[in-house]
Protein backbone atom coordinates (compact mmCIF):
# COMPACT_ATOMS: atom_id res chain seq x y z
CA UNK A 1 0.00 0.00 0.00
CA UNK A 2 1.40 3.30 -1.04
CA UNK A 3 -0.19 5.76 1.32
CA UNK A 4 -1.55 5.34 4.82
CA UNK A 5 -5.28 5.88 5.24
CA UNK A 6 -6.18 8.01 8.23
CA UNK A 7 -8.53 6.42 10.77
CA UNK A 8 -11.24 9.04 10.27
CA UNK A 9 -11.11 8.59 6.48
CA UNK A 10 -11.31 4.81 6.80
CA UNK A 11 -14.23 4.95 9.21
CA UNK A 12 -16.05 7.44 6.98
CA UNK A 13 -15.56 5.16 3.96
CA UNK A 14 -16.89 2.17 5.91
CA UNK A 15 -19.93 4.21 6.96
CA UNK A 16 -20.48 5.20 3.34
CA UNK A 17 -20.34 1.57 2.17
CA UNK A 18 -22.75 0.51 4.90
CA UNK A 19 -25.15 3.35 4.08
CA UNK A 20 -26.09 1.74 0.79
CA UNK A 21 -25.35 4.95 -1.11
CA UNK A 22 -21.56 5.17 -1.03
CA UNK A 23 -19.44 7.81 -2.72
CA UNK A 24 -17.30 6.54 -5.59
CA UNK A 25 -14.18 6.40 -3.41
CA UNK A 26 -15.81 4.75 -0.37
CA UNK A 27 -15.48 1.09 -1.41
CA UNK A 28 -11.81 1.20 -2.45
CA UNK A 29 -10.92 3.29 0.61
CA UNK A 30 -12.81 0.97 2.98
CA UNK A 31 -11.11 -2.11 1.49
CA UNK A 32 -7.64 -0.57 1.67
CA UNK A 33 -8.24 0.71 5.19
CA UNK A 34 -9.20 -2.76 6.42
CA UNK A 35 -6.19 -4.31 4.64
CA UNK A 36 -4.02 -1.71 6.38
CA UNK A 37 -5.52 -2.70 9.76
CA UNK A 38 -4.87 -6.38 9.02
CA UNK A 39 -1.21 -5.68 8.21
CA UNK A 40 -0.90 -3.72 11.47
CA UNK A 41 -2.64 -6.37 13.58
CA UNK A 42 -0.85 -9.36 12.05
CA UNK A 43 2.43 -8.13 10.58
CA UNK A 44 4.46 -10.52 8.48
CA UNK A 45 5.02 -11.78 4.98
CA UNK A 46 3.78 -15.35 4.90
CA UNK A 47 0.23 -14.79 3.59
CA UNK A 48 -0.83 -12.50 0.76
CA UNK A 49 -4.38 -11.20 1.13
CA UNK A 50 -5.85 -9.97 -2.16
CA UNK A 51 -9.04 -8.00 -2.65
CA UNK A 52 -9.14 -7.22 -6.36
CA UNK A 53 -9.20 -4.69 -7.85
CA UNK A 54 -8.50 -2.51 -4.80
CA UNK A 55 -5.54 -3.91 -2.94
CA UNK A 56 -3.39 -6.62 -1.45
CA UNK A 57 -1.16 -6.92 1.60
CA UNK A 58 1.22 -9.42 3.04
CA UNK A 59 0.52 -10.37 6.64
CA UNK A 60 0.96 -13.10 9.25
CA UNK A 61 4.33 -14.04 10.72
CA UNK A 62 6.18 -16.91 9.13
CA UNK A 63 8.36 -17.68 6.15
CA UNK A 64 8.91 -14.67 3.92
CA UNK A 65 7.84 -14.81 0.29
CA UNK A 66 9.98 -12.97 -2.27
CA UNK A 67 9.34 -14.19 -5.85
CA UNK A 68 6.49 -15.44 -8.03
CA UNK A 69 3.13 -16.53 -6.69
CA UNK A 70 3.14 -16.72 -2.90
CA UNK A 71 2.56 -20.18 -1.39
CA UNK A 72 -0.17 -18.81 0.90
CA UNK A 73 -2.80 -16.68 -0.80
CA UNK A 74 -6.23 -15.50 0.29
CA UNK A 75 -8.47 -13.78 -2.24
CA UNK A 76 -12.04 -12.48 -2.08
CA UNK A 77 -14.29 -9.78 -3.46
CA UNK A 78 -14.52 -6.39 -1.72
CA UNK A 79 -17.87 -6.91 0.00
CA UNK A 80 -16.85 -10.32 1.37
CA UNK A 81 -13.62 -8.78 2.69
CA UNK A 82 -15.51 -6.01 4.47
CA UNK A 83 -17.99 -8.50 5.96
CA UNK A 84 -15.36 -10.93 7.30
CA UNK A 85 -13.02 -8.14 8.39
CA UNK A 86 -15.77 -6.56 10.48
CA UNK A 87 -17.09 -9.87 11.82
CA UNK A 88 -20.39 -9.56 9.98
CA UNK A 89 -19.70 -12.87 8.22
CA UNK A 90 -17.88 -15.82 9.72
CA UNK A 91 -14.56 -16.65 8.05
CA UNK A 92 -15.20 -20.41 8.01
CA UNK A 93 -18.70 -20.03 6.58
CA UNK A 94 -17.49 -17.70 3.80
CA UNK A 95 -14.64 -20.10 3.05
CA UNK A 96 -16.95 -23.13 2.88
CA UNK A 97 -19.41 -21.24 0.65
CA UNK A 98 -16.62 -20.41 -1.80
CA UNK A 99 -16.71 -16.64 -1.17
CA UNK A 100 -13.07 -16.86 -0.12
CA UNK A 101 -10.38 -18.61 -2.12
CA UNK A 102 -7.50 -19.71 0.10
CA UNK A 103 -4.46 -21.76 -0.82
CA UNK A 104 -1.53 -22.80 1.31
CA UNK A 105 -1.17 -24.18 4.80
CA UNK A 106 -1.06 -20.72 6.42
CA UNK A 107 -3.87 -19.13 4.39
CA UNK A 108 -6.32 -18.89 7.26
CA UNK A 109 -7.30 -15.57 8.84
CA UNK A 110 -9.92 -16.69 11.38
CA UNK A 111 -7.47 -16.14 14.26
CA UNK A 112 -6.89 -12.47 13.37
CA UNK A 113 -10.44 -11.50 12.36
CA UNK A 114 -12.54 -9.55 13.02
CA UNK A 115 -10.67 -6.28 12.94
CA UNK A 116 -11.77 -3.39 15.13
CA UNK A 117 -11.59 -0.13 13.16
URGIGI-V115306 format. One record per run of one state. SS is the DSSP state (2 for helix, 1 for strand, 0 for the rest). FROM is the first residue (numbers start at 1). TO is the last residue. Records with the same first field share a line. If there is no record, write none. Layout:
# URGIGI-V115306
SS = FROM-TO ; FROM-TO
This chain:
# URGIGI-V115306
0 = 1-6 ; 20-25 ; 42-46 ; 52-54 ; 60-72 ; 77-77 ; 86-90 ; 97-99 ; 104-117
2 = 7-19 ; 26-41 ; 78-85 ; 91-96
1 = 47-51 ; 55-59 ; 73-76 ; 100-103
